[in-house]
Amino acid sequence: MKEKFINLLKPVKREGISDLIHFLETSDFFTAPASTIHHGNFDGGLVKHSLKVYEILPHKVKSCVVPVDANPDTLIIISLLHDICKTNIYKTAYKNDMNECGVWKKTPYYTSKDELPFGHGEKSVMMITDFIKLNLEEKMCIRWHMGFSEPKESCSLLAMAFKQYPLALLLFEADLEATYFFNV
């Protein structure tokens, strides 16, 4: 999965893309889970989830009821990097569990500690722009990819973003489908 991910990202024509790839390779991005208890809560879940979103998104663009003109590099960037904010936040801890024979054993589980609690979509945009320039549509897509799980106070802003940038709604839907249809 790591090789597939990098091979998709490498040809993106943005200054700094090689630095971004280097950051990902030296982080836990390719081994991290996508969440602690929900979708993709296994080693490599984050990269698997990101690749699934990438797989789904072009189908959504093609079948959208309104025309969406999406640059191939944009589709790669927003789908593969929308959850970059989850890099280096998950740790493995252990709890004592009793197995079926009544014997105690240490069971691993994931915890998270975000040293930079900047907001989910906002943090992803911030991290990506440390390496490459994003256009406004890409920023909106990544910022609002959590859709209606945002606080209710943000709903009017979310609605405006989805209306102005239909690709943002499609990324949100692709993210949901990867999560709930494929559990990654």
Secondary structure, 3 states (H helix, E strand, C coil): CHHHHHHHHCCCCCCCHHHHHHHHHCCCCCCCCCCCCCCCCCCCHHHHHHHHHHHHHHHHHHHCCCCCCCCHHHHHHHHHHCCHHHCCCEEEEEEEEECCCCCEEEEEEEEECCCCCCCHHHHHHHHHHCCCCCCHHHHHHHHCCCHHHCCHHHHHHHHHHHHHCHHHHHHHHHHHHHHHCCCC
